[in-house]
């Protein structure tokens, strides 16, 4: 039995569903794209106004503990009961400065606790503890 081929009918490709999918994908990519703002250098132009005074702190408050557990501030040796008063005075001079406790590794912990308690009572928020070899 012979098969008959119909040459009259031409196969047509229906591209409508393909275009629908392409448009849906295009919309998806547009919606999911994040727009990044380019960061640039902000330049402030000079003005005719007088310059503002910039108040700077004079650095951190440094308290040292030596090997024999003596506490000193600015080279002055302090009694344990005078630490809080000295920290109050230093905080009044430098209100936003951090406190750095430079403790010798062989110093007693009691001196460190005295300084930390005084700093908390004075209201110093930023306290760092470091070791010193002096």
Secondary structure, 3 states (H helix, E strand, C coil): CCCCCCCCCCCCCCCHHHHHHHHHHHHHHHHHCCCCCCCCCCCCCCCCCCCCCCCCCCCCEEEEECCCCCEEECCEEECHHHHHHHHHHHHHHCCCCCEEEEEECCCCHHHHHHHHHHHHHHCCCCEEEEEECC
